[in-house]
């Protein structure tokens, strides 16, 4: 496993991190807790030390919802090995509040305390704003709350997990320039490159960048075919047959450009391509078992692609899909 400093946080992070959304969301199928906990242990054994979670990764919605299921699972899995892990989580969206944005000082303090309790830890390494959709979602007093939790040692660094990219890119740029945040988390993959300029610019300012959905919700693993039928609760069930076929065609062309003459899988190639970007600190994977984790972890040690290969891929048609 290779490691890199996460921007101006100073944290030495594995270049592949494990996201825990699948532990609770069922967006990619049911993941029993025993399997989720085993995945965390395997990740540690492979040298992965960055784990990303959120209160939103829970069950249900409204008053009967259970916030932070993935945080609870992560905490139980790490156990006494918490010091081997760099933990990021988020605030501002919870199933129990119907995912209504709450980026206030009070919510920041409350959310941090609840996350610490769920995970059984005494501090959070990176606390992300969880996908504000607009600058109007942000209350002016939120920075007071965030300063409080940092001063109390409950949180080490603040970041912005970006969604609704075109509406919130400017906000992220402003926060980085004002040194209000030290990290961004952004969708970035061979199928969605809209954040490339932002990654370049904030990276030049010393901001850490965590890439998510780098395998395009499974399309860049090679597991999806033109005939794949997704269960109704799967995130990819939203795509029409024509769009699935278009995506698969594109992945096949990428595989031809990136994996021929190598031992790389398409998943490893997709992760390696992202890690070759000098602005990217690490890439998250949602791997759920040993084979998937080993496949993804190996990407960190794979050789970088040549400039000629990057140029060839840059010339290939790419269509940005919202949320891809």
KEKOLVEX-77804 format. One record per atom (N, C-alpha, C): x, y, z; residue in three letters. Coordinates in steps of 0.001 Angstrom, whole numbers, plus 500000, padded with zeros to 6 digits. Layout:
BEGIN
XYZALA
...
END
This chain:
BEGIN
500833498805500000UNK
500000500000500000UNK
500873501252500000UNK
500510502216499190UNK
501180503508499164UNK
500390504495500031UNK
501087505497500540UNK
500472506484501434UNK
500787507891500941UNK
499938508834501302UNK
500142510226500909UNK
499585511128501996UNK
500142512315502083UNK
499634513297503046UNK
498346513907502515UNK
497332513946503356UNK
496026514467502963UNK
496035515994503062UNK
496648516616502052UNK
496680518071502005UNK
497266518665503267UNK
496703519770503714UNK
497252520459504874UNK
496752519888506201UNK
496038518751506163UNK
495680518086507420UNK
496907517468508068UNK
497901517107507259UNK
499073516421507783UNK
498863514941508016UNK
497658514431507744UNK
497350513017507964UNK
497989512162506878UNK
498642511071507266UNK
499292510167506324UNK
498320509033505992UNK
497667509145504844UNK
496556508260504497UNK
496938507256503418UNK
496362506070503526UNK
496498505099502443UNK
495855505672501194UNK
496411505380500039UNK
495904505966498805UNK
494580505340498373UNK
494249504199498962UNK
492916503629498825UNK
492248503677500187UNK
491034504200500236UNK
490271504239501478UNK
489003503415501335UNK
488412503046502452UNK
487187502245502438UNK
486002503109502845UNK
485027503238501942UNK
483775503900502254UNK
482792502902502833UNK
481942503359503757UNK
481075502437504493UNK
479593502592504160UNK
479279503328503111UNK
477871503530502766UNK
477140502202502589UNK
477788501245501938UNK
477141499957501654UNK
476789499198502917UNK
477429499528504056UNK
477152498805505284UNK
475732499042505791UNK
475116500133505339UNK
473786500461505861UNK
472748500715504781UNK
473167501230503637UNK
472197501760502667UNK
471437500701501898UNK
472015499515501710UNK
471469498462500857UNK
471375498894499392UNK
472079499980499056UNK
472067500455497671UNK
472739499466496733UNK
473625498642497277UNK
474307497628496470UNK
474008496225497005UNK
472857496088497667UNK
472492494802498235UNK
472751494757499730UNK
472193493756500387UNK
472320493620501828UNK
473744493214502209UNK
474291493874503235UNK
475615493532503751UNK
475451493221505247UNK
475395491938505619UNK
475278491587507040UNK
476413492194507848UNK
476139492524509104UNK
477162493196509906UNK
478435492367510019UNK
478316491064510150UNK
479523490240510272UNK
480425490403509058UNK
479817490486507881UNK
480602490666506663UNK
481208492066506602UNK
480436493062507036UNK
480945494432507042UNK
482131494564507994UNK
482013493982509159UNK
483111494052510128UNK
484342493312509611UNK
484113492185508953UNK
485239491452508371UNK
485923492283507296UNK
485135493026506503UNK
485719493872505453UNK
486642494923506058UNK
486239495504507177UNK
487087496497507841UNK
488392495861508304UNK
488306494671508879UNK
489512493992509362UNK
490449493630508205UNK
489866493163507108UNK
490683492835505927UNK
491357494094505391UNK
490598495187505354UNK
491163496449504869UNK
492384496849505706UNK
492270496750507018UNK
493407497082507879UNK
494601496194507561UNK
494342494909507371UNK
495437493977507067UNK
496112494303505738UNK
495355494894504804UNK
495904495259503495UNK
496613496611503515UNK
496614497264504668UNK
497275498558504783UNK
496358499746504577UNK
495069499510504376UNK
494114500615504241UNK
493872501206505625UNK
494082502504505747UNK
493894503125507067UNK
492877504257507067UNK
492268504558505918UNK
491299505650505835UNK
489904505064505670UNK
489005505431506582UNK
487637504913506576UNK
486664506081506617UNK
485705506069505694UNK
484762507174505541UNK
483348506712505881UNK
482660507497506704UNK
481303507126507105UNK
480436508383507199UNK
479232508240507774UNK
478324509379507907UNK
477097508973508724UNK
476522509910509484UNK
475245509639510149UNK
474135509270509162UNK
474234509809507932UNK
473220509523506918UNK
473215508051506512UNK
474308507344506737UNK
474367505932506387UNK
473667505130507474UNK
472353505247507464UNK
471515504601508466UNK
470400503815507820UNK
469352503597508570UNK
468228502785508106UNK
466933503567508281UNK
466080503538507252UNK
464769504165507346UNK
464832505662507170UNK
463713506316507475UNK
463609507760507353UNK
462534508265508304UNK
462757509454508846UNK
461784510024509751UNK
462010509594511191UNK
460983509770512055UNK
461140509521513501UNK
461590508110513854UNK
461268507128513014UNK
461636505739513312UNK
462988505340512705UNK
463675506272512085UNK
464950505949511434UNK
466041505695512467UNK
467045504984512043UNK
468218504708512874UNK
469409505377512196UNK
469859506484512751UNK
470994507208512189UNK
472298506441512424UNK
473241506619511500UNK
474612506215511743UNK
474871504738511937UNK
474104503880511269UNK
474339502436511393UNK
475760502085510952UNK
476190502663509838UNK
477543502367509342UNK
478611502823510331UNK
478387503943511010UNK
479336504397512025UNK
479440503378513155UNK
478302502859513580UNK
478302501862514653UNK
479069500610514239UNK
478814500142513036UNK
479493498947512532UNK
480998499193512439UNK
481373500360511925UNK
482789500690511803UNK
483456500711513173UNK
482813501347514145UNK
483390501415515484UNK
483580500044516098UNK
482579499182515951UNK
482694497835516517UNK
483781497034515791UNK
483904497246514489UNK
484917496510513721UNK
486330496940514106UNK
486540498222514295UNK
487875498710514645UNK
488262498314516069UNK
487313498414516976UNK
487584498028518353UNK
488830498703518902UNK
489717497888519463UNK
490930498413520086UNK
491931498933519068UNK
491666498716517780UNK
492594499166516735UNK
492231500531516175UNK
491452501301516909UNK
491059502607516415UNK
492274503444516029UNK
493379503321516762UNK
494555504142516485UNK
495223503785515162UNK
494843502653514574UNK
495385502284513259UNK
494605502961512129UNK
493507503626512480UNK
492587504148511465UNK
492542505668511470UNK
492363506218510281UNK
492006507626510099UNK
490538507632509713UNK
489724508280510521UNK
488272508211510357UNK
487735509559509884UNK
486958509519508820UNK
486187510694508414UNK
484717510361508523UNK
483954511353508938UNK
482497511220508903UNK
481932512588508527UNK
480641512737508622UNK
480011513933508066UNK
478958514475509026UNK
478386515600508655UNK
477273516151509438UNK
476367516942508511UNK
475139517164508964UNK
474211518014508225UNK
473052517301507589UNK
473120515954507479UNK
472015515185506912UNK
471870513886507706UNK
470640513617508128UNK
470345512420508909UNK
469036511794508432UNK
468953510469508392UNK
467671509833508047UNK
466548510254508989UNK
466853510433510266UNK
465815510740511255UNK
465188512108511051UNK
465857512991510319UNK
465285514305510031UNK
464800514395508583UNK
464666513228507953UNK
464200513217506572UNK
465214513777505609UNK
466488513755505989UNK
467611514223505170UNK
467513515719504871UNK
466706516446505646UNK
466629517902505493UNK
467966518490505926UNK
468580519348505126UNK
469900519876505488UNK
469855520691506772UNK
470879520503507614UNK
470945521231508888UNK
472401521593509152UNK
472888522588508435UNK
474282522999508568UNK
474350524209509497UNK
474133523946510785UNK
474113524972511823UNK
475140524633512885UNK
475451525623513739UNK
476390525375514835UNK
475855524296515761UNK
474577524385516109UNK
473990523417517030UNK
474034522012516449UNK
473719521881515165UNK
473725520555514545UNK
475146520012514429UNK
476106520881514149UNK
477495520424514065UNK
477942519837515401UNK
477677520549516495UNK
478065520057517819UNK
477348518760518144UNK
476042518729517925UNK
475228517552518258UNK
475660516344517427UNK
475853516563516137UNK
476205515466515242UNK
477557514868515618UNK
478522515723515932UNK
479851515231516312UNK
479764514372517567UNK
479045514849518571UNK
478930514075519817UNK
478258512725519563UNK
477230512704518722UNK
476543511451518425UNK
477442510500517641UNK
478206511033516702UNK
479106510186515921UNK
480201509593516793UNK
480756510394517679UNK
481781509885518588UNK
481237508743519429UNK
480018508894519913UNK
479398507865520744UNK
479151506593519937UNK
478628506739518713UNK
478342505564517882UNK
479610504775517585UNK
480679505470517277UNK
481908504800516880UNK
482789504418518065UNK
482469504939519251UNK
483272504625520423UNK
484676505174520347UNK
484813506387519803UNK
486123507012519646UNK
486125508372520330UNK
487312508932520514UNK
487386510225521193UNK
487625511394520258UNK
487866511089518967UNK
487991512188518010UNK
487712511691516595UNK
487365512634515738UNK
487141512396514316UNK
488268513103513573UNK
488900512400512658UNK
490040513001511965UNK
489620514047510944UNK
488564513751510169UNK
488041514722509203UNK
486521514726509306UNK
485948515900509500UNK
484493516061509525UNK
484074516823508275UNK
483272516168507429UNK
482819516781506180UNK
481415517378506314UNK
481194518545505726UNK
479834518972505402UNK
479276517897504471UNK
478072517379504772UNK
477544516298503943UNK
476647516852502838UNK
477271517161501739UNK
476587517470500484UNK
475537518567500583UNK
475934519778500999UNK
474977520876500848UNK
474623521056499371UNK
473360521327499097UNK
472908521474497711UNK
473048522905497207UNK
473239523850498132UNK
473269525258497764UNK
473930526047498887UNK
474553527187498567UNK
475065528039499648UNK
473973528457500621UNK
472717528466500178UNK
471614528843501060UNK
471402527843502190UNK
471967526627502047UNK
471840525619503099UNK
472716525922504306UNK
473705526799504133UNK
474721527014505167UNK
474324528192506060UNK
474212527933507360UNK
473941528997508324UNK
475263529651508744UNK
475230530956508930UNK
476460531683509259UNK
477111531184510542UNK
476293530703511494UNK
476862530305512785UNK
477552528945512757UNK
477472528225511620UNK
478038526878511582UNK
479539526884511878UNK
480229527940511471UNK
481685527986511675UNK
482021528120513157UNK
481155528776513909UNK
481355528852515362UNK
481299527454515974UNK
480304526660515548UNK
480194525304516054UNK
481367524437515658UNK
481813524589514422UNK
482950523794513956UNK
484240524193514670UNK
484413525477514928UNK
485583525905515700UNK
485551525325517106UNK
484346525245517687UNK
484207524684519038UNK
484664523220519086UNK
484179522404518147UNK
484522520986518204UNK
486003520760517895UNK
486583521639517087UNK
488032521540516851UNK
488815521940518101UNK
488390523041518741UNK
489091523511519942UNK
489010522485521068UNK
487929521733521100UNK
487733520716522135UNK
488461519409521813UNK
489100519332520641UNK
489829518134520263UNK
488950517019519743UNK
487668517307519500UNK
486760516275519009UNK
486921516045517508UNK
487383517058516803UNK
487566517001515353UNK
488922517594515027UNK
489648516944514105UNK
490969517440513740UNK
490910518393512541UNK
490144518039511506UNK
490100518850510285UNK
488675518891509739UNK
488376519941508980UNK
487053520139508386UNK
487149519999506875UNK
486140519376506270UNK
486107519218504820UNK
484716519427504260UNK
484618519355502958UNK
483350519548502240UNK
483173518381501283UNK
482185517536501544UNK
481825516460500627UNK
480823517033499636UNK
481242517158498387UNK
480522517958497406UNK
479492517145496645UNK
478287517682496574UNK
477235517178495706UNK
476678518380494951UNK
475770518131493986UNK
475242519235493185UNK
476409520132492741UNK
477342519520492032UNK
478639520124491789UNK
478549521541491233UNK
477758521735490214UNK
477726523053489561UNK
477176524137490482UNK
476352523747491455UNK
475771524716492382UNK
476671525009493572UNK
477617524130493870UNK
478401524293495094UNK
479911524332494873UNK
480351524222493634UNK
481787524297493355UNK
482364525621493840UNK
481665526715493573UNK
482161528030493972UNK
482297528157495476UNK
481359527562496207UNK
481417527578497662UNK
482667526843498152UNK
482945525689497548UNK
484137524926497922UNK
485401525741497648UNK
485446526375496496UNK
486622527190496167UNK
486830528300497194UNK
485749528967497579UNK
485845530050498558UNK
486342529530499906UNK
485802528411500346UNK
486190527865501652UNK
487653527441501670UNK
488122526880500563UNK
489533526485500490UNK
490416527734500528UNK
490060528737499747UNK
490866529959499689UNK
490908530662501040UNK
489798530605501785UNK
489725531243503102UNK
490270530345504212UNK
490737529152503819UNK
491290528170504758UNK
490268527753505822UNK
489011527786505434UNK
487965527281506329UNK
487911525760506317UNK
488335525154505207UNK
488369523703505089UNK
489742523262504603UNK
490073522015504920UNK
491375521457504549UNK
491266520329503538UNK
490049519842503290UNK
489840518673502432UNK
488536518851501664UNK
488495518356500435UNK
487225518175499747UNK
487080516697499396UNK
485835516268499295UNK
485514514925498802UNK
484601515119497601UNK
484958514488496477UNK
484258514807495244UNK
484152513581494348UNK
483073513492493578UNK
482927512438492583UNK
483968512663491488UNK
484712511592491176UNK
485727511704490130UNK
486020510312489601UNK
485788510129488323UNK
486035508822487715UNK
486221508986486217UNK
486579507896485559UNK
486678507884484109UNK
485345508194483446UNK
484249508071484188UNK
482934508358483640UNK
482387509693484111UNK
483096510370484993UNK
482656511685485459UNK
483879512500485853UNK
484256513411484958UNK
485477514192485160UNK
485184515672485388UNK
483952515997485739UNK
483578517402485838UNK
484349518145486935UNK
484893517421487903UNK
485602518083488996UNK
487087518281488716UNK
487549517954487522UNK
488991517966487243UNK
489630519330487508UNK
489004520406487067UNK
489591521734487267UNK
489626522106488742UNK
488560521764489460UNK
488521522051490895UNK
489621521290491622UNK
489788520018491283UNK
490843519208491909UNK
492209519837491681UNK
492468520241490448UNK
493749520882490122UNK
493962522143490941UNK
492935522984491006UNK
493093524300491616UNK
493216524223493136UNK
492374523413493788UNK
492467523350495255UNK
493701522557495681UNK
494089521561494876UNK
495306520828495186UNK
496520521741495177UNK
496540522701494255UNK
497657523651494178UNK
497716524551495411UNK
496585524663496123UNK
496542525470497349UNK
496808524635498606UNK
497125523360498410UNK
497447522508499549UNK
496261521805500160UNK
495115521868499502UNK
493918521201500010UNK
493962519714499643UNK
493605518849500582UNK
493512517421500296UNK
492272517116499477UNK
492344516092498634UNK
491205515707497798UNK
490967514205497929UNK
489754513855498351UNK
489320512460498427UNK
488370512215497257UNK
488718511274496397UNK
487871510940495248UNK
486905509837495649UNK
485631510029495335UNK
484638508991495616UNK
483954508572494316UNK
483263507434494378UNK
482561506872493218UNK
483515506719492034UNK
484759506380492342UNK
485792506258491318UNK
485557505055490421UNK
484751504108490898UNK
484394502956490067UNK
482988503107489479UNK
482474504350489510UNK
481195504682488852UNK
480086503730489266UNK
479948503555490586UNK
478871502717491126UNK
478876501312490537UNK
480073500789490290UNK
480201499409489843UNK
480425499229488356UNK
480126500241487552UNK
480289500097486102UNK
481754499898485717UNK
482671500474486498UNK
484082500363486177UNK
484754499173486885UNK
483962498204487287UNK
484518496968487838UNK
484499495841486813UNK
483757496024485722UNK
483612494962484738UNK
482506493980485075UNK
481857494180486226UNK
480815493243486655UNK
479475493497485972UNK
479315494695485412UNK
478047495062484768UNK
478126494751483276UNK
477124494052482767UNK
477038493742481344UNK
475790494389480767UNK
475632494284479461UNK
474440494846478816UNK
473169494167479306UNK
473291492948479810UNK
472111492191480249UNK
471853492297481744UNK
472690493026482457UNK
472516493126483906UNK
471179493779484247UNK
470450493144485148UNK
469201493699485668UNK
469424494009487145UNK
469281495259487506UNK
469539495682488874UNK
468284495556489728UNK
468419495096490982UNK
467273495075491895UNK
466719496479492088UNK
465463496565492479UNK
464795497868492577UNK
465490498803493551UNK
466104498264494614UNK
466744499134495605UNK
468202499450495267UNK
468679498937494139UNK
470047499213493723UNK
470128500602493112UNK
471212501304493411UNK
471388502674492923UNK
471329502746491401UNK
471763501673490731UNK
471817501690489269UNK
470498501319488598UNK
469480501021489382UNK
468182500665488811UNK
467545501851488082UNK
468066503049488300UNK
467525504259487665UNK
467832504327486173UNK
468773503503485677UNK
469226503637484299UNK
468392502783483348UNK
468056503384482208UNK
467353502657481152UNK
468307501686480481UNK
467750500694479776UNK
468583499687479112UNK
469578500335478150UNK
469135501367477439UNK
469999502018476464UNK
471205502671477153UNK
470960503263478312UNK
472064503929479010UNK
473020502909479604UNK
472500501802480090UNK
473374500738480587UNK
474285500244479464UNK
473702500008478283UNK
474494499535477142UNK
475555500559476752UNK
475193501841476775UNK
476144502894476419UNK
477317502913477392UNK
477024502765478669UNK
478068502754479681UNK
478985501537479520UNK
478383500386479295UNK
479178499171479136UNK
480086499280477912UNK
479565499828476815UNK
480389500032475610UNK
481605500901475932UNK
481377501955476672UNK
482454502876477012UNK
483492502195477902UNK
483026501414478872UNK
483950500703479758UNK
484807499724478962UNK
484217499070477980UNK
484991498138477158UNK
486086498866476391UNK
485795500054475902UNK
486820500824475184UNK
487915501303476143UNK
487515501680477359UNK
488500502070478362UNK
489409500895478720UNK
488803499728478897UNK
489588498545479239UNK
490616498248478162UNK
490216498405476906UNK
491156498160475808UNK
492328499128475865UNK
492058500367476261UNK
493113501377476307UNK
494010501245477537UNK
493439500751478636UNK
494169500798479898UNK
494708499464480395UNK
494124498360479974UNK
494514497075480564UNK
495236496132479605UNK
495124496377478307UNK
495800495471477369UNK
497307495470477599UNK
497879494259477635UNK
499305494128477849UNK
499732494300479293UNK
498754494364480203UNK
499052494488481633UNK
498310493393482384UNK
498571493303483682UNK
497844492381484552UNK
496713493084485293UNK
496440494313484920UNK
495427495099485634UNK
494017494650485291UNK
493148494664486302UNK
491716494569486056UNK
491217495967485704UNK
490017496066485169UNK
489484497387484846UNK
489280498210486109UNK
488925497567487229UNK
488769498304488483UNK
490107498892488925UNK
491152498089488856UNK
492478498601489216UNK
492907499734488291UNK
492627499585487007UNK
492999500627486045UNK
492249501919486329UNK
490957501812486669UNK
490161503005486954UNK
490677503722488198UNK
491019502960489224UNK
491556503562490441UNK
492945504157490187UNK
493788503414489438UNK
495130503903489150UNK
495057505201488342UNK
494140505257487378UNK
493966506480486578UNK
493655507662487486UNK
492763507474488458UNK
492422508562489373UNK
493614508935490251UNK
494328507930490753UNK
495463508201491633UNK
496615508879490901UNK
496675508727489579UNK
497711509408488798UNK
497519510915488782UNK
496311511380489070UNK
496053512820489120UNK
496809513383490328UNK
497732514310490139UNK
498545514795491261UNK
497739515505492339UNK
496527515919492017UNK
495699516576493024UNK
494951515617493934UNK
494872514338493562UNK
494109513352494327UNK
494977512764495435UNK
494507512877496658UNK
495223512291497791UNK
494926510803497910UNK
493648510443497805UNK
493251509046497916UNK
491911508850497241UNK
491621507583496925UNK
490355507222496288UNK
489626506229497182UNK
488332506437497339UNK
487513505539498152UNK
486985504382497312UNK
486892503232497943UNK
486214502088497350UNK
485111501633498300UNK
484062501086497739UNK
482984500515498547UNK
483072499007498595UNK
484267498453498416UNK
484456496998498401UNK
483886496369499667UNK
483319495154499513UNK
482619494520500634UNK
483194493164501023UNK
484181492645500273UNK
484729491337500613UNK
486216491303500261UNK
486875490191500620UNK
488324490115500458UNK
488761490289499009UNK
488111489607498080UNK
488567489682496694UNK
488436491098496148UNK
487325491765496465UNK
487150493142496002UNK
488181494068496647UNK
488417493881497939UNK
489370494730498641UNK
490796494517498123UNK
491168493266497916UNK
492509492992497394UNK
492689493581495996UNK
491647493482495191UNK
491699494033493842UNK
491928495537493885UNK
491160496225494737UNK
491272497682494809UNK
492584498118495456UNK
492978497432496520UNK
494205497822497214UNK
495415497726496299UNK
495406496751495395UNK
496542496559494492UNK
496740497746493558UNK
495689498524493337UNK
495814499678492439UNK
496813500693492961UNK
496939500796494287UNK
497857501779494857UNK
499306501461494517UNK
499612500184494352UNK
500986499775494067UNK
501246499582492580UNK
500215499713491760UNK
500400499551490311UNK
501196500735489761UNK
501966500529488704UNK
502719501654488123UNK
501782502684487503UNK
502198503918487530UNK
501411504985486911UNK
501331504764485402UNK
500243505220484812UNK
500116505150483367UNK
501034506189482714UNK
501445505895481516UNK
502319506813480786UNK
501532508054480367UNK
502226509160480124UNK
501536510353479606UNK
500782510063478315UNK
501321509185477480UNK
500664508859476215UNK
499332508154476460UNK
499306507259477466UNK
498055506564477793UNK
497031507553478335UNK
497470508445479195UNK
496551509460479718UNK
496009510339478593UNK
496862510683477665UNK
496404511503476539UNK
495391510754475684UNK
495613509467475472UNK
494684508670474676UNK
493327508591475353UNK
493331508394476666UNK
492071508315477408UNK
491377509676477415UNK
492154510741477520UNK
491566512083477523UNK
490851512388476217UNK
491339511780475114UNK
490706512031473812UNK
489450511187473598UNK
489270510165474425UNK
488098509308474260UNK
486846510034474713UNK
485764509724474055UNK
484482510333474423UNK
484133509982475858UNK
483730510973476617UNK
483210510711477948UNK
481976511575478148UNK
480951510956478705UNK
479718511668478990UNK
479567511731480499UNK
479420512920481055UNK
479231513056482489UNK
477784512749482855UNK
477603511786483711UNK
476275511421484196UNK
476126511956485607UNK
475045512663485913UNK
474868513125487291UNK
474955511957488263UNK
475845512090489240UNK
475988511042490231UNK
476775509860489788UNK
477356509894488608UNK
478077508721488105UNK
479308508434488941UNK
END
